[in-house]
Amino acid sequence: MTATTTNPSASLSVVIIAKNEAVHIRACIESVAFADDIVVVDSGSDDHTVAIAQAAGARVVHQSWQGYGAQKRFAVDAATHDWVLCLDADERADATLAIEIRAALSSAQSFTYELPMQQRFMNRMLNHGDGYPLWKLRLFHRKHAQWSDDPIHESVKTSHKPLRLRGKLLHLPELTLHEWIAKQNYYTTLQADHLHAHGKVASAWKLMTSPPWRFIKYYFLQLGFLDGVPGLVHAALNAAFVFSKYAKLWSLDRKH
């Protein structure tokens, strides 16, 4: 069961996009039990995601996959309340964030809020680099903000300057390193296709400079080296995936 607030203007919907997330969905829903409405938008799961979500108290809506941006826009539109918190199934709100969100909605100091995401990688919670804090605009009033239609690298569009909360949004994927690399390989293909469709081109200069700069930024400037070997691997793979994105874009450019 979800909570009920006495102030309708501060009522909160949590929206979660999911497909075959039986491993994650219950913990995700339970971490936002403070919400007034929890909606899971399922895009065709053939595991127990739907049953688990319903048993955990969420309302399940079915929608075929439209791309990340469009799917999240649909989820926001399916919410009961105007205040929405947007999550992926492998994300959790920690206890501090739950308290802060309720306080933020009651105070109404802003229509948009950024949350600091902390990522788990190679069985370790990262504290530096691209692992934490990774600021994400995930809490907003839907009359003043909305997701872009981008199929990949979607973002929330708003004219309001977001305030920042301190409680953590935890990203806890249950992925082996092999699975993580395969997923990122899929994402770089989507990114390259999207860039190509919008007339972007890759150059040898981008291929040479972007990957090392990404590594320097995350590993040295943002102190990723303090996270040990997981921090090193995370920074190196980030650099490799930037190279992969631009290499795929370069290849697409040469096909046309």
QUICORCOR-V53518 format. One line per field, one symbol per residue. phi: phi as a letter, one per 20 degrees, with the letter a starting at -180 (. if undefined). psi: psi as a letter, one per 30 degrees, with the letter a starting at -180 (. if undefined). burial: b if it has 24 or more other C-alpha atoms within 12 Angstrom, else e. Layout:
phi=???
psi=???
burial=???
//
This chain:
phi=.efceedgfdfcdddcebbldgfdfffffffdfffebcddeedofddegffffffeoeeddebffdogfffffgfffeffdfecddcefedceffffgffffffffelebebcedeeddeblmcffdbleeaedfcecdbefecaaffegfblfbeebeeffededfeeedcfecffffffffffffffffffffffdmfcdcffffeeffffffgffedfdmfffemfgfffffffgffffffgffffgffgeec
psi=kllklfjefgkkkkkkkkkhheefeeeeeffhfflfkkkjjkhhkgageeeeeeffglkkkkklkgleeeeeeeeefflelekkkkllfglkkleeeeeeeeeeeefhflfkkkkjkkkkkhgkjkgabgfkkjkkjfjlkffgllklgkflhllkklgkkklklflkjkjikikleeeeeeeeeeeeeeeeeeeefggklkleeeeeeeeeeeeeeeeeeghfffgbeeeeeeeeeeeefeeeeeeeeeeeeff.
burial=ebeeeeeeebbbbbbbbbbbbbbbbbbbbbbbbbbbbbbbbbbebeeebbebbbebbbbbbbeeeebbbbbbbbbbbbbbbbbbbbbbbbbbbbeebbebbbebbeeeebbbbbbbbbbbbbeebbbbbbbbbbbbbbbbbbeebbbeebbbebbbbeeeebbbbbbbbbbbbeeeeeeeeeebbebbbbbbbbbbeeeebbeeeebeebbbebbeebbeebbbbebeebbbbbbbbbbbbbbbbbbbbbebeeee
//
